[in-house]
Amino acid sequence: MLPKPANENQRTSGRPKLSEEHFRIVEECLKLDCTIEEACIYAGITPTTYYNHRKQDPDFALRMDRARDFPKMVARAAVQKRIRQ
């Protein structure tokens, strides 16, 4: 299930105020194997904002790397389970 998208109607001009909620949405989308661009669109931020935040926050970068690896780990677990059957 996709996370709830960012509310596009909250601000009409200027830069959107970033919150942990934006990045939580990106993280959940990445766990569903979305591209970074797709995840950012869904969260209501630009990919540039995402990449800038990665550069500024190593913990965030690690979290996003783990989220991107999650679908691969789930697939591997499924394959291993099937092999053992």
PyRosetta script that sets phi, psi and omega in degrees:
from pyrosetta import init, pose_from_sequence

init()
pose = pose_from_sequence("MLPKPANENQRTSGRPKLSEEHFRIVEECLKLDCTIEEACIYAGITPTTYYNHRKQDPDFALRMDRARDFPKMVARAAVQKRIRQ")
pose.set_psi(1, 132.2)
pose.set_omega(1, 179.8)
pose.set_phi(2, -73.7)
pose.set_psi(2, 145.6)
pose.set_omega(2, 174.7)
pose.set_phi(3, -67.6)
pose.set_psi(3, 160.5)
pose.set_omega(3, 178.9)
pose.set_phi(4, -64.7)
pose.set_psi(4, 130.4)
pose.set_omega(4, -179.3)
pose.set_phi(5, -68.4)
pose.set_psi(5, 159.1)
pose.set_omega(5, 176.5)
pose.set_phi(6, -64.3)
pose.set_psi(6, 145.7)
pose.set_omega(6, -179.7)
pose.set_phi(7, -77.7)
pose.set_psi(7, 111.8)
pose.set_omega(7, -177.0)
pose.set_phi(8, -76.1)
pose.set_psi(8, -13.9)
pose.set_omega(8, -175.2)
pose.set_phi(9, -92.2)
pose.set_psi(9, -0.1)
pose.set_omega(9, -176.0)
pose.set_phi(10, -70.7)
pose.set_psi(10, -38.7)
pose.set_omega(10, -178.3)
pose.set_phi(11, -127.2)
pose.set_psi(11, 142.4)
pose.set_omega(11, -179.4)
pose.set_phi(12, -108.7)
pose.set_psi(12, -14.8)
pose.set_omega(12, 178.5)
pose.set_phi(13, -151.0)
pose.set_psi(13, 163.9)
pose.set_omega(13, 178.5)
pose.set_phi(14, 76.7)
pose.set_psi(14, -178.1)
pose.set_omega(14, 179.6)
pose.set_phi(15, -75.1)
pose.set_psi(15, 141.4)
pose.set_omega(15, 176.1)
pose.set_phi(16, -71.0)
pose.set_psi(16, 146.0)
pose.set_omega(16, 176.4)
pose.set_phi(17, -76.1)
pose.set_psi(17, 121.3)
pose.set_omega(17, -178.2)
pose.set_phi(18, -78.9)
pose.set_psi(18, 142.9)
pose.set_omega(18, 177.3)
pose.set_phi(19, -137.8)
pose.set_psi(19, 167.3)
pose.set_omega(19, 176.0)
pose.set_phi(20, -59.4)
pose.set_psi(20, -28.8)
pose.set_omega(20, 179.2)
pose.set_phi(21, -61.0)
pose.set_psi(21, -40.4)
pose.set_omega(21, 176.8)
pose.set_phi(22, -57.3)
pose.set_psi(22, -46.9)
pose.set_omega(22, -176.0)
pose.set_phi(23, -75.5)
pose.set_psi(23, -27.5)
pose.set_omega(23, 174.2)
pose.set_phi(24, -65.3)
pose.set_psi(24, -40.6)
pose.set_omega(24, 178.0)
pose.set_phi(25, -64.1)
pose.set_psi(25, -43.9)
pose.set_omega(25, 177.3)
pose.set_phi(26, -59.0)
pose.set_psi(26, -46.2)
pose.set_omega(26, -178.7)
pose.set_phi(27, -59.7)
pose.set_psi(27, -45.8)
pose.set_omega(27, -180.0)
pose.set_phi(28, -64.2)
pose.set_psi(28, -39.6)
pose.set_omega(28, 177.6)
pose.set_phi(29, -64.3)
pose.set_psi(29, -41.1)
pose.set_omega(29, 178.7)
pose.set_phi(30, -64.1)
pose.set_psi(30, -34.9)
pose.set_omega(30, 176.7)
pose.set_phi(31, -65.7)
pose.set_psi(31, -22.5)
pose.set_omega(31, 177.5)
pose.set_phi(32, -92.2)
pose.set_psi(32, 9.4)
pose.set_omega(32, 177.3)
pose.set_phi(33, 73.2)
pose.set_psi(33, 25.8)
pose.set_omega(33, 172.1)
pose.set_phi(34, -72.6)
pose.set_psi(34, 156.9)
pose.set_omega(34, 172.5)
pose.set_phi(35, -74.8)
pose.set_psi(35, 164.5)
pose.set_omega(35, 177.3)
pose.set_phi(36, -60.5)
pose.set_psi(36, -41.9)
pose.set_omega(36, 179.8)
pose.set_phi(37, -61.1)
pose.set_psi(37, -45.3)
pose.set_omega(37, 178.6)
pose.set_phi(38, -62.5)
pose.set_psi(38, -44.3)
pose.set_omega(38, -179.5)
pose.set_phi(39, -62.2)
pose.set_psi(39, -41.4)
pose.set_omega(39, -180.0)
pose.set_phi(40, -66.5)
pose.set_psi(40, -42.6)
pose.set_omega(40, 177.9)
pose.set_phi(41, -59.3)
pose.set_psi(41, -46.1)
pose.set_omega(41, -178.8)
pose.set_phi(42, -62.9)
pose.set_psi(42, -35.2)
pose.set_omega(42, -179.3)
pose.set_phi(43, -82.4)
pose.set_psi(43, -12.2)
pose.set_omega(43, 179.5)
pose.set_phi(44, 82.1)
pose.set_psi(44, 26.2)
pose.set_omega(44, 176.3)
pose.set_phi(45, -126.0)
pose.set_psi(45, 167.1)
pose.set_omega(45, 178.0)
pose.set_phi(46, -91.6)
pose.set_psi(46, 154.3)
pose.set_omega(46, 174.1)
pose.set_phi(47, -57.9)
pose.set_psi(47, -33.5)
pose.set_omega(47, 177.8)
pose.set_phi(48, -60.6)
pose.set_psi(48, -42.4)
pose.set_omega(48, 177.5)
pose.set_phi(49, -60.9)
pose.set_psi(49, -43.8)
pose.set_omega(49, 178.6)
pose.set_phi(50, -59.3)
pose.set_psi(50, -50.7)
pose.set_omega(50, -177.3)
pose.set_phi(51, -66.3)
pose.set_psi(51, -36.9)
pose.set_omega(51, 176.4)
pose.set_phi(52, -63.5)
pose.set_psi(52, -41.9)
pose.set_omega(52, 179.8)
pose.set_phi(53, -65.8)
pose.set_psi(53, -37.4)
pose.set_omega(53, 176.3)
pose.set_phi(54, -59.0)
pose.set_psi(54, -43.2)
pose.set_omega(54, -178.9)
pose.set_phi(55, -65.1)
pose.set_psi(55, -36.2)
pose.set_omega(55, -175.3)
pose.set_phi(56, -82.6)
pose.set_psi(56, -22.7)
pose.set_omega(56, -172.2)
pose.set_phi(57, -132.7)
pose.set_psi(57, 98.0)
pose.set_omega(57, -178.6)
pose.set_phi(58, -61.5)
pose.set_psi(58, -33.2)
pose.set_omega(58, 178.3)
pose.set_phi(59, -65.7)
pose.set_psi(59, -40.6)
pose.set_omega(59, 176.8)
pose.set_phi(60, -63.3)
pose.set_psi(60, -43.8)
pose.set_omega(60, 179.9)
pose.set_phi(61, -59.5)
pose.set_psi(61, -43.4)
pose.set_omega(61, 178.7)
pose.set_phi(62, -63.6)
pose.set_psi(62, -42.7)
pose.set_omega(62, 178.0)
pose.set_phi(63, -58.9)
pose.set_psi(63, -43.0)
pose.set_omega(63, -178.9)
pose.set_phi(64, -71.1)
pose.set_psi(64, -36.5)
pose.set_omega(64, 175.9)
pose.set_phi(65, -61.7)
pose.set_psi(65, -42.5)
pose.set_omega(65, 178.7)
pose.set_phi(66, -66.0)
pose.set_psi(66, -38.6)
pose.set_omega(66, 178.1)
pose.set_phi(67, -63.7)
pose.set_psi(67, -39.7)
pose.set_omega(67, 179.1)
pose.set_phi(68, -68.0)
pose.set_psi(68, -29.9)
pose.set_omega(68, 178.9)
pose.set_phi(69, -80.3)
pose.set_psi(69, -19.4)
pose.set_omega(69, -174.4)
pose.set_phi(70, -54.4)
pose.set_psi(70, -48.8)
pose.set_omega(70, 180.0)
pose.set_phi(71, -59.6)
pose.set_psi(71, -35.6)
pose.set_omega(71, 178.5)
pose.set_phi(72, -66.1)
pose.set_psi(72, -40.0)
pose.set_omega(72, -179.7)
pose.set_phi(73, -67.0)
pose.set_psi(73, -39.8)
pose.set_omega(73, 178.1)
pose.set_phi(74, -63.8)
pose.set_psi(74, -43.1)
pose.set_omega(74, 179.1)
pose.set_phi(75, -63.4)
pose.set_psi(75, -43.1)
pose.set_omega(75, 178.9)
pose.set_phi(76, -62.2)
pose.set_psi(76, -42.1)
pose.set_omega(76, 179.0)
pose.set_phi(77, -62.2)
pose.set_psi(77, -40.4)
pose.set_omega(77, 179.2)
pose.set_phi(78, -64.9)
pose.set_psi(78, -41.5)
pose.set_omega(78, 178.5)
pose.set_phi(79, -64.2)
pose.set_psi(79, -46.2)
pose.set_omega(79, 179.5)
pose.set_phi(80, -61.3)
pose.set_psi(80, -41.1)
pose.set_omega(80, 178.6)
pose.set_phi(81, -62.2)
pose.set_psi(81, -42.4)
pose.set_omega(81, -179.4)
pose.set_phi(82, -67.0)
pose.set_psi(82, -38.8)
pose.set_omega(82, 178.5)
pose.set_phi(83, -62.1)
pose.set_psi(83, -40.1)
pose.set_omega(83, -177.1)
pose.set_phi(84, -71.5)
pose.set_psi(84, -17.9)
pose.set_omega(84, -177.4)
pose.set_phi(85, -74.5)
pose.dump_pdb("model.pdb")
